[in-house]
Amino acid sequence: MNGWLLAAGITSAGVAAIHAVAGGRDVVRPLLTGNLPDEPRRVLHAVWHMVTADLALAAVALIWLALAEPVGGAMVAWLLAAHFLAYTGVFLAVTMAADWSKPWLRLPQWMLLLPVAALAAAGAA
């Protein structure tokens, strides 16, 4: 068993749960009741659900990689680490581009995504 990948998978599952619960309350509800035209609002709603599925499937994949240790699993783990690092980078770029005080704290999602990337990379190495 690969403990690093198991930790990455469990952390990713936690991120997915936080995304589904807190994101539903703090992001999706205001989005659906906002003043956006219907088509972009529905697209953003669909994208939010796609990210929920993505985070949950990544958790399943990381846990499976940790337990099964398949041939070629390190490559998949590296791809998942890069995937979470990309998500981290996107959140940091969007946050830092905003004209906010302490912008890295306004959208703290990167703080949840970066540990998954680091744990997956450690497990892939």
C-alpha positions as CSV (number, residue, x, y, z in Angstrom):
1,M,0.0,0.0,0.0
2,N,1.2,3.5,-0.8
3,G,0.5,5.7,2.2
4,W,1.2,9.0,0.3
5,L,-1.4,8.2,-2.4
6,L,-3.9,7.0,0.2
7,A,-3.4,10.3,2.1
8,A,-3.8,12.2,-1.2
9,G,-7.0,10.3,-2.0
10,I,-8.5,10.8,1.4
11,T,-7.6,14.5,1.2
12,S,-9.2,14.8,-2.3
13,A,-12.3,13.1,-1.0
14,G,-12.5,15.7,1.8
15,V,-12.0,18.5,-0.8
16,A,-14.8,17.0,-2.9
17,A,-17.1,17.0,0.1
18,I,-16.2,20.6,1.1
19,H,-16.7,21.6,-2.6
20,A,-20.2,19.9,-2.7
21,V,-21.4,21.3,0.6
22,A,-19.8,24.7,1.1
23,G,-19.6,25.4,-2.6
24,G,-23.3,24.6,-3.0
25,R,-24.2,27.0,-0.2
26,D,-21.7,29.8,-0.9
27,V,-21.3,29.6,-4.7
28,V,-24.1,27.7,-6.5
29,R,-27.1,29.1,-4.6
30,P,-26.1,32.8,-5.2
31,L,-25.1,32.0,-8.8
32,L,-28.5,30.5,-9.5
33,T,-30.4,33.4,-8.0
34,G,-28.1,36.1,-9.5
35,N,-28.7,38.4,-12.4
36,L,-26.7,36.5,-15.0
37,P,-28.5,35.6,-18.2
38,D,-29.9,32.0,-18.1
39,E,-27.4,30.4,-20.5
40,P,-24.2,31.4,-18.8
41,R,-25.7,30.7,-15.4
42,R,-26.6,27.2,-16.5
43,V,-23.2,26.6,-18.0
44,L,-21.5,27.8,-14.8
45,H,-23.8,25.5,-12.8
46,A,-22.9,22.5,-15.0
47,V,-19.2,23.4,-14.7
48,W,-19.5,23.4,-10.9
49,H,-21.1,19.9,-11.0
50,M,-18.3,18.8,-13.4
51,V,-15.7,19.9,-10.8
52,T,-17.5,18.1,-8.1
53,A,-17.4,14.9,-10.2
54,D,-13.8,15.5,-11.1
55,L,-12.7,15.9,-7.5
56,A,-14.6,12.8,-6.4
57,L,-13.2,10.7,-9.3
58,A,-9.7,11.9,-8.6
59,A,-10.2,10.7,-4.9
60,V,-11.3,7.3,-6.1
61,A,-8.4,7.0,-8.5
62,L,-5.9,8.0,-5.9
63,I,-7.3,5.6,-3.3
64,W,-7.3,2.8,-5.9
65,L,-3.7,3.6,-6.9
66,A,-2.7,3.5,-3.2
67,L,-4.3,0.1,-2.6
68,A,-3.8,-1.7,-5.9
69,E,-0.4,-0.3,-6.8
70,P,-0.9,-1.2,-10.5
71,V,1.9,-1.3,-13.1
72,G,2.1,2.2,-14.5
73,G,0.3,3.7,-11.5
74,A,3.1,6.2,-10.9
75,M,2.4,7.9,-14.2
76,V,-1.3,8.2,-13.3
77,A,-0.3,9.6,-9.9
78,W,2.0,12.1,-11.5
79,L,-0.8,13.2,-13.8
80,L,-3.2,13.6,-10.9
81,A,-0.5,15.6,-9.0
82,A,-0.2,17.9,-12.0
83,H,-3.9,18.1,-12.3
84,F,-4.2,19.4,-8.7
85,L,-1.2,21.6,-9.1
86,A,-2.9,23.2,-12.2
87,Y,-6.1,23.8,-10.1
88,T,-4.0,25.4,-7.4
89,G,-2.3,27.6,-10.0
90,V,-5.6,28.7,-11.5
91,F,-7.0,29.7,-8.1
92,L,-3.9,31.6,-7.2
93,A,-3.8,33.4,-10.5
94,V,-7.4,34.4,-10.4
95,T,-7.1,35.5,-6.7
96,M,-3.9,37.4,-7.2
97,A,-5.3,39.3,-10.2
98,A,-8.2,40.6,-8.1
99,D,-7.8,44.0,-6.4
100,W,-8.4,42.6,-2.9
101,S,-6.7,43.0,0.4
102,K,-4.9,39.7,1.3
103,P,-6.2,38.1,-2.0
104,W,-4.7,34.6,-1.3
105,L,-7.2,34.4,1.7
106,R,-10.3,35.5,-0.2
107,L,-10.4,32.3,-2.4
108,P,-8.6,29.8,-0.1
109,Q,-9.4,26.8,-2.3
110,W,-5.8,26.6,-3.4
111,M,-4.9,25.7,0.2
112,L,-7.0,22.6,-0.1
113,L,-5.8,21.7,-3.6
114,L,-2.1,22.1,-3.1
115,P,-1.7,19.4,-0.4
116,V,-3.4,16.9,-2.7
117,A,-0.8,17.7,-5.4
118,A,2.1,17.4,-2.9
119,L,0.8,14.1,-1.5
120,A,0.2,12.6,-4.9
121,A,3.7,13.7,-6.1
122,A,5.2,12.2,-3.0
123,G,3.4,8.9,-3.7
124,A,4.4,8.9,-7.3
125,A,8.0,9.4,-6.6
